[in-house]
Amino acid sequence: VRNPTLPQHSPVGNPTLAQHSPLRNPTLAQHSPLRNSTLAQHSPLRNPTLAQHSPRNHTLAQHSPLRNPTFPQHSPVRNPTLAQHSPLRNPALAQHSPLRNPTLAQHSPLRSPTLAQHSPLRNHTLAQHSPLRNHTLAQHSPVRNPTLAQHSPVRNPSLPQHSPLRNPTLPQHSPVRNPTLPQHSPVRNPTLAQHSPVRNPTLPQHSPVRNPTLAQHSPVRNPSP
């Protein structure tokens, strides 16, 4: 109040040096939406040229759907050419738009019949993981891809591993169809399955029922060691 030249942060007595004063310092105070129309950043009222994220800055403010029709990205109203992800105004560049971008929008099951991946309706050739429309490339499809789909127990009887129904030779751990290769199967593999107290009376360790000599820590069959 009494020293108009030295005290900083005084909105009354020091109109030139006080920073952050929206009343007395119209040139140096940053973040002042009332008095500093040139330097204050983030001011939506007084700085129409430098303030970013300001709906009044017609040229530089990004992400403004009202006042910047040329530069703001993600604006579905005012920027019909550069705004990405806009399903209404940018029919050419907006990615992921199932309505307006029929050529570039990826993941669009309605408008992009050639480039949209993962589309089971419109992309008959490129869409991966599509069990309906991609008969040749879709992996993991048990209905339409009988040759390439891995893990398919219905349509791929030769390639899918771990299939107990269609692949009786390759799938491991299958106690129904592979009686020779799967380990740990007490029903079909009586010679290789380890830890099986029912079918392998000679090889499985830790079995107190079938292996009375090798099973360690068995209080029933090995009482001496």
N, C-alpha and C positions, 0 to 999 in steps of 0.2 A: 504494500500500500504506500509506504513512505519512500522507497528507493526505486524510482522509475527506470533505472538503467541496469542494476546488477542482479536483482533476484530473478532466478529462472522460475518458470511455472507460475508466474503471477499474472492472472488475466486482467488485473486492474492497473497496476503501476508500471509494468514493463511491456509495452506493446510491440517491442521489436525482437527481444531475445527469448521470451517465454515460448518454449516449444509446447505442442499439444494444446494450444489455447485456441478454441474455435471462435473467440470473440475479438481478441485484440491483435493477434498475429495472422493477418490474411495471406502471408507469403511463405512463412517457414513452417507453420503448424502442419504436420502430416496427419492424415486420417481425419481431416476436418471437413464435413460435408457442407458447411455453411460459408466459410470465409476463404478457403484456399481452393480456388477453381482451377489451378494449374498443376500443383505438385501433389495434392492429396490423392493417394492411391485408394482404390476400393470405394470411391465416393460416387454413388449413383445419381447425385443431384447436380453437382457443380463442375465435375471434371468429365466432360464428354469425350475426351481424346485419350487420356492415359489410364484412367481407372479400368482395370480388368474386372470382368464379371459384373459390369454395370449395364443395366438395360437401356441406358441413355447413350452409351458409347456405340455409335453406328459403325465404327470401322474396326476397332481393335478388340472390343469385348467378346471373348469367347463364351460359348455356352449360353448365349442370350437368344431366346426364341422370339423376342419381340422387336428389338431394334437393330440387330445386326443381320441383314439378309444375305450376307456374302461369306463371312468368315466363320460364324459360330458352327461348331460341329454339334451333331446330335439334336439339331433343331428341326422338328417335323413341320413347322409352320412357315418359317420365313426363308429357310435356306433350301431350295429345291435341287441344288446341284452338289453341294459339298457335304451336307449333313449325312453322316452314316447312320445306319440303323433306323432310318425314317421310312415307314411303310406307306406314307401318304404322299409326300412331296418329291421324293427322290426316286424315280422309277428306274434309274440307270446305275447309280453308284451304291445305293443303300444295300448293304449286305444283310442277310437274314430277314429279308422282307418277302413274305409269301404272297403279297398282293400286287405290288407295283414293279418288282424287279424280276421279270421272267427269264433273264439270261445270266445274271451274275450272282443273284442271291443263293448262297449255299444253304443247305438244310431246309429248303423250301419244298414241301411235298405237293404243292399245287401249281406253281408257275414255272419252275425250272426243271423240265423233264430230262435235261442232259447233264447239268453240272451238280445239281443238289445231291450230296451224299446222304446216306441213311434215309432215303425217301422210298417207302415201299409202294408208292402209288404211281409216280410219274417217271422215275428214273429206272428204266428197264435194264440198263447195261452197267452203269457205274455205281449205283447205290450199293454199298456194302451192308451186310447184316440184314438184307431184305429177303424174307422167306417167301415173298409172293411174286415179285416182279423180276428179280435178278437170278436167272436160272444158272448162270455160269460163274459169276464172280463172288456172289455173297457167301462168305464163310459162315460156319455155324448154323447153316440153314438145313434142317432135317427134312424139309418138304420138297424144295425145288432144286437143290444142288446135290445130286446123289454121288458126285465124284470128288468134289473138293471139300465139302463141309466136314470138318473134323468134329469128333465127339458126337456124331449123329448115329444113334443105334437103330434107326429105321431105314434110312436111305443109302447109307454108305457102309456096305458090309465088308469092305476091304481096308479102308484107310483109318477110320476112327479108332483111336486107342481108348482103353477103359470102357469098351462097350461089351457087356456080358450077353448081349442077344445076337448081334450080327457079326461080330469079329471073334471067332472061336480060337484064333491062333495068336493074335497080337496083343490083346488087352491083358495087362497084368492085373493081379488082384481080383480076377473074376472067378468065383468058386463054381459057377454054373457051366460056362462054355469052354473054359481053358483048363483042362485037368492036368496039364503038364507044366505050364510056365508060371502061373501065379504063385507067389509065395504067400505064406500065412493063411492058406486055405485048408481047413481041417476036413473038408468033405471030399474034394476032388484030387488033391495032391497029397497022397499019404507018404511020399518019400522026401519031398523038398520042403514042405511047409514046416518051418520052425515054430516052436512054442505050441504045438498041437498035441494035447494029451490023449486024444482019441485015436487018430489015424497014424501018427508017427511015434511008435514005441521005442525007437532007437536013437533018433537024432535030437529031438527037442530037449534042450536043457531046461532046468527049473520046473520039470513036470513031476510032481510027487506020486502020480498014479502009474504012469507007464515006464518011467526011467528010474528004477530003484537004486542005480549005482552011480549015475552021473549027476543027477539033480542035486545041486548044492542047496543048502539052507532049507531042506525039506525035513520037518520034524516027524513026518509019518513014515517015510520009507528009508531015510538015511540017518538012523539014530546014532551011528558011531562016529563018523567024521565030525 
